[in-house]
Amino acid sequence: MYLNSEIKKEIFEKHGKSNTDTGSAESQIALFSFRISRLTEHMKSNKKDYNTSRSLKMLVGKRRRLLDYLIEVDIERYRAIIKALNLRK
């Protein structure tokens, strides 16, 4: 599978406070971004996979809500995660 415990630990270690920090907004945004990139690649070759398309849209919405939360709470954390994940150009 594309997302196993080692990859999750790596993502949480890089973007969270530690490798067990699964609840912070930054670590969740990083995990969602990883999943979104993988689903986007899948959708490029499987255009009629409507269930995956729906899941992708839901993940993008979740990530957007977390980013909006970070803007309201702490703009510096928002800017740091945007820069780390290259979400904006």
Helices and strands as residue ranges (DSSP letters): H 5-15, H 25-45, H 50-73, H 75-85
